[in-house]
Amino acid sequence: MAQAVNVRSFLKIVKKYTEPTALTPQLLHEFVDKIVVHEADKSSGHRIQRIDVHYNFIGEVDFSPEFRR
């Protein structure tokens, strides 16, 4: 039940910003709870740095390439 309430709260914010023209501090503040930047990994010869974005009401959403379809 709490998850449904959180999703509804998040969707209220989404409806408010259906066509944003700029990334404003207010928009970020309403959508993003926190951003976690991990230490860079250079073991593959390329610099790879993981960044986790935790959204208000719904938490972290994984947009990693290996999870896209």
TORSE-364203 format. One record per residue: x, z, y of N, C-alpha, C, O in turn. Coordinates in nm, 3 decimals, decimal comma. Layout:
// residues N
+---------+---------+---------+---------+---------+----------+---------+---------+---------+---------+---------+---------+
!  n_east !    n_up ! n_north ! ca_east !   ca_up ! ca_north !  c_east !    c_up ! c_north !  o_east !    o_up ! o_north !
+---------+---------+---------+---------+---------+----------+---------+---------+---------+---------+---------+---------+
!       X !       Z !       Y !       X !       Z !        Y !       X !       Z !       Y !       X !       Z !       Y !
...
+---------+---------+---------+---------+---------+----------+---------+---------+---------+---------+---------+---------+
//
This chain:
// residues 69
+---------+---------+---------+---------+---------+----------+---------+---------+---------+---------+---------+---------+
!  n_east !    n_up ! n_north ! ca_east !   ca_up ! ca_north !  c_east !    c_up ! c_north !  o_east !    o_up ! o_north !
+---------+---------+---------+---------+---------+----------+---------+---------+---------+---------+---------+---------+
!   0,083 !   0,000 !  -0,119 !   0,000 !   0,000 !    0,000 !   0,087 !   0,000 !   0,125 !   0,058 !  -0,072 !   0,221 !
!   0,194 !   0,080 !   0,125 !   0,282 !   0,086 !    0,243 !   0,348 !  -0,049 !   0,267 !   0,369 !  -0,088 !   0,382 !
!   0,381 !  -0,121 !   0,160 !   0,444 !  -0,252 !    0,174 !   0,348 !  -0,351 !   0,240 !   0,390 !  -0,433 !   0,321 !
!   0,220 !  -0,344 !   0,207 !   0,120 !  -0,432 !    0,267 !   0,106 !  -0,404 !   0,416 !   0,093 !  -0,497 !   0,496 !
!   0,110 !  -0,278 !   0,453 !   0,102 !  -0,240 !    0,594 !   0,225 !  -0,292 !   0,668 !   0,213 !  -0,342 !   0,779 !
!   0,343 !  -0,281 !   0,607 !   0,465 !  -0,330 !    0,669 !   0,461 !  -0,481 !   0,689 !   0,502 !  -0,531 !   0,794 !
!   0,412 !  -0,552 !   0,591 !   0,403 !  -0,698 !    0,603 !   0,305 !  -0,735 !   0,714 !   0,332 !  -0,826 !   0,791 !
!   0,194 !  -0,665 !   0,722 !   0,097 !  -0,692 !    0,830 !   0,159 !  -0,667 !   0,966 !   0,138 !  -0,745 !   1,059 !
!   0,235 !  -0,560 !   0,979 !   0,302 !  -0,530 !    1,106 !   0,403 !  -0,637 !   1,142 !   0,414 !  -0,677 !   1,258 !
!   0,477 !  -0,684 !   1,043 !   0,574 !  -0,790 !    1,067 !   0,504 !  -0,920 !   1,108 !   0,550 !  -0,989 !   1,198 !
!   0,394 !  -0,952 !   1,043 !   0,321 !  -1,075 !    1,075 !   0,261 !  -1,073 !   1,215 !   0,246 !  -1,178 !   1,278 !
!   0,227 !  -0,954 !   1,265 !   0,180 !  -0,943 !    1,404 !   0,289 !  -0,989 !   1,501 !   0,260 !  -1,057 !   1,599 !
!   0,412 !  -0,951 !   1,473 !   0,524 !  -0,992 !    1,558 !   0,546 !  -1,142 !   1,545 !   0,570 !  -1,210 !   1,645 !
!   0,539 !  -1,194 !   1,422 !   0,560 !  -1,337 !    1,399 !   0,458 !  -1,418 !   1,477 !   0,493 !  -1,518 !   1,540 !
!   0,332 !  -1,378 !   1,475 !   0,227 !  -1,450 !    1,547 !   0,251 !  -1,449 !   1,697 !   0,216 !  -1,544 !   1,767 !
!   0,311 !  -1,342 !   1,746 !   0,340 !  -1,330 !    1,889 !   0,445 !  -1,432 !   1,933 !   0,445 !  -1,478 !   2,047 !
!   0,536 !  -1,468 !   1,841 !   0,647 !  -1,558 !    1,873 !   0,642 !  -1,683 !   1,785 !   0,742 !  -1,714 !   1,719 !
!   0,533 !  -1,755 !   1,782 !   0,524 !  -1,871 !    1,694 !   0,611 !  -1,987 !   1,739 !   0,656 !  -2,065 !   1,655 !
!   0,635 !  -2,001 !   1,867 !   0,718 !  -2,110 !    1,918 !   0,814 !  -2,058 !   2,026 !   0,798 !  -2,092 !   2,144 !
!   0,912 !  -1,978 !   1,987 !   1,004 !  -1,926 !    2,089 !   1,089 !  -2,039 !   2,148 !   1,130 !  -2,131 !   2,077 !
!   1,116 !  -2,030 !   2,276 !   1,200 !  -2,130 !    2,342 !   1,341 !  -2,079 !   2,363 !   1,432 !  -2,157 !   2,394 !
!   1,360 !  -1,948 !   2,347 !   1,493 !  -1,889 !    2,364 !   1,504 !  -1,763 !   2,279 !   1,404 !  -1,698 !   2,250 !
!   1,625 !  -1,730 !   2,241 !   1,652 !  -1,608 !    2,167 !   1,679 !  -1,499 !   2,269 !   1,790 !  -1,488 !   2,321 !
!   1,579 !  -1,419 !   2,298 !   1,589 !  -1,317 !    2,402 !   1,618 !  -1,181 !   2,341 !   1,593 !  -1,159 !   2,223 !
!   1,670 !  -1,089 !   2,421 !   1,692 !  -0,952 !    2,370 !   1,562 !  -0,888 !   2,322 !   1,562 !  -0,815 !   2,224 !
!   1,451 !  -0,915 !   2,390 !   1,322 !  -0,858 !    2,349 !   1,280 !  -0,910 !   2,212 !   1,234 !  -0,833 !   2,128 !
!   1,297 !  -1,039 !   2,189 !   1,262 !  -1,098 !    2,060 !   1,347 !  -1,037 !   1,949 !   1,294 !  -0,998 !   1,845 !
!   1,476 !  -1,028 !   1,971 !   1,564 !  -0,967 !    1,871 !   1,527 !  -0,822 !   1,844 !   1,524 !  -0,778 !   1,729 !
!   1,499 !  -0,748 !   1,949 !   1,465 !  -0,606 !    1,935 !   1,339 !  -0,588 !   1,851 !   1,330 !  -0,495 !   1,771 !
!   1,242 !  -0,676 !   1,870 !   1,117 !  -0,664 !    1,794 !   1,132 !  -0,706 !   1,649 !   1,066 !  -0,649 !   1,562 !
!   1,217 !  -0,803 !   1,620 !   1,232 !  -0,853 !    1,483 !   1,339 !  -0,781 !   1,402 !   1,318 !  -0,757 !   1,283 !
!   1,451 !  -0,747 !   1,463 !   1,569 !  -0,701 !    1,388 !   1,586 !  -0,550 !   1,398 !   1,589 !  -0,493 !   1,507 !
!   1,597 !  -0,486 !   1,282 !   1,624 !  -0,342 !    1,275 !   1,773 !  -0,317 !   1,288 !   1,816 !  -0,234 !   1,368 !
!   1,853 !  -0,390 !   1,207 !   1,999 !  -0,376 !    1,214 !   2,067 !  -0,497 !   1,154 !   2,008 !  -0,572 !   1,076 !
!   2,192 !  -0,515 !   1,191 !   2,276 !  -0,622 !    1,138 !   2,402 !  -0,557 !   1,083 !   2,469 !  -0,482 !   1,153 !
!   2,433 !  -0,587 !   0,957 !   2,552 !  -0,530 !    0,892 !   2,651 !  -0,644 !   0,870 !   2,620 !  -0,741 !   0,801 !
!   2,770 !  -0,632 !   0,928 !   2,876 !  -0,732 !    0,912 !   2,981 !  -0,675 !   0,818 !   3,043 !  -0,572 !   0,848 !
!   3,000 !  -0,741 !   0,705 !   3,095 !  -0,695 !    0,603 !   3,235 !  -0,748 !   0,633 !   3,252 !  -0,842 !   0,711 !
!   3,334 !  -0,687 !   0,572 !   3,472 !  -0,731 !    0,587 !   3,489 !  -0,872 !   0,532 !   3,428 !  -0,909 !   0,431 !
!   3,571 !  -0,951 !   0,598 !   3,595 !  -1,089 !    0,556 !   3,670 !  -1,092 !   0,423 !   3,757 !  -1,009 !   0,398 !
!   3,635 !  -1,190 !   0,339 !   3,700 !  -1,211 !    0,210 !   3,776 !  -1,343 !   0,217 !   3,716 !  -1,448 !   0,241 !
!   3,907 !  -1,338 !   0,194 !   3,991 !  -1,458 !    0,200 !   4,049 !  -1,492 !   0,063 !   4,140 !  -1,575 !   0,054 !
!   3,998 !  -1,430 !  -0,043 !   4,056 !  -1,446 !   -0,176 !   4,044 !  -1,589 !  -0,230 !   4,123 !  -1,628 !  -0,316 !
!   3,948 !  -1,666 !  -0,183 !   3,929 !  -1,803 !   -0,232 !   4,011 !  -1,904 !  -0,151 !   4,007 !  -2,024 !  -0,180 !
!   4,083 !  -1,856 !  -0,052 !   4,157 !  -1,947 !    0,035 !   4,077 !  -1,984 !   0,159 !   4,130 !  -2,043 !   0,253 !
!   3,950 !  -1,950 !   0,158 !   3,862 !  -1,972 !    0,273 !   3,811 !  -1,836 !   0,320 !   3,791 !  -1,745 !   0,240 !
!   3,791 !  -1,824 !   0,448 !   3,736 !  -1,699 !    0,502 !   3,585 !  -1,700 !   0,482 !   3,515 !  -1,787 !   0,532 !
!   3,537 !  -1,602 !   0,409 !   3,393 !  -1,585 !    0,386 !   3,356 !  -1,446 !   0,434 !   3,419 !  -1,347 !   0,398 !
!   3,252 !  -1,440 !   0,517 !   3,210 !  -1,311 !    0,569 !   3,060 !  -1,297 !   0,553 !   2,982 !  -1,380 !   0,601 !
!   3,021 !  -1,192 !   0,485 !   2,879 !  -1,167 !    0,458 !   2,819 !  -1,092 !   0,576 !   2,878 !  -0,998 !   0,628 !
!   2,700 !  -1,135 !   0,616 !   2,625 !  -1,069 !    0,722 !   2,485 !  -1,044 !   0,670 !   2,416 !  -1,137 !   0,628 !
!   2,441 !  -0,919 !   0,673 !   2,307 !  -0,881 !    0,629 !   2,221 !  -0,851 !   0,751 !   2,259 !  -0,771 !   0,837 !
!   2,106 !  -0,915 !   0,759 !   2,011 !  -0,890 !    0,867 !   1,893 !  -0,814 !   0,809 !   1,827 !  -0,863 !   0,716 !
!   1,867 !  -0,696 !   0,862 !   1,755 !  -0,613 !    0,818 !   1,646 !  -0,623 !   0,925 !   1,665 !  -0,583 !   1,039 !
!   1,531 !  -0,678 !   0,884 !   1,421 !  -0,699 !    0,978 !   1,330 !  -0,577 !   0,984 !   1,316 !  -0,504 !   0,886 !
!   1,269 !  -0,556 !   1,100 !   1,172 !  -0,448 !    1,114 !   1,057 !  -0,469 !   1,017 !   1,010 !  -0,581 !   0,999 !
!   1,014 !  -0,362 !   0,956 !   0,898 !  -0,356 !    0,867 !   0,921 !  -0,417 !   0,728 !   0,857 !  -0,372 !   0,633 !
!   1,008 !  -0,517 !   0,712 !   1,022 !  -0,580 !    0,580 !   1,160 !  -0,565 !   0,518 !   1,178 !  -0,596 !   0,400 !
!   1,257 !  -0,518 !   0,594 !   1,390 !  -0,496 !    0,539 !   1,474 !  -0,622 !   0,536 !   1,454 !  -0,714 !   0,615 !
!   1,569 !  -0,626 !   0,443 !   1,664 !  -0,737 !    0,433 !   1,602 !  -0,853 !   0,356 !   1,536 !  -0,834 !   0,254 !
!   1,624 !  -0,975 !   0,407 !   1,582 !  -1,096 !    0,338 !   1,708 !  -1,174 !   0,308 !   1,787 !  -1,203 !   0,399 !
!   1,729 !  -1,209 !   0,181 !   1,852 !  -1,276 !    0,141 !   1,837 !  -1,427 !   0,156 !   1,760 !  -1,490 !   0,084 !
!   1,910 !  -1,484 !   0,251 !   1,909 !  -1,628 !    0,276 !   2,037 !  -1,693 !   0,226 !   2,074 !  -1,801 !   0,273 !
!   2,106 !  -1,631 !   0,130 !   2,229 !  -1,685 !    0,075 !   2,203 !  -1,821 !   0,014 !   2,097 !  -1,844 !  -0,043 !
!   2,300 !  -1,912 !   0,025 !   2,280 !  -2,047 !   -0,032 !   2,244 !  -2,047 !  -0,180 !   2,168 !  -2,133 !  -0,224 !
!   2,297 !  -1,954 !  -0,256 !   2,268 !  -1,953 !   -0,399 !   2,124 !  -1,910 !  -0,431 !   2,079 !  -1,924 !  -0,544 !
!   2,052 !  -1,858 !  -0,330 !   1,914 !  -1,816 !   -0,351 !   1,814 !  -1,914 !  -0,290 !   1,693 !  -1,896 !  -0,305 !
!   1,861 !  -2,018 !  -0,222 !   1,771 !  -2,117 !   -0,162 !   1,727 !  -2,217 !  -0,266 !   1,802 !  -2,251 !  -0,358 !
!   1,606 !  -2,264 !  -0,254 !   1,552 !  -2,365 !   -0,346 !   1,470 !  -2,464 !  -0,268 !   1,416 !  -2,557 !  -0,326 !
+---------+---------+---------+---------+---------+----------+---------+---------+---------+---------+---------+---------+
//
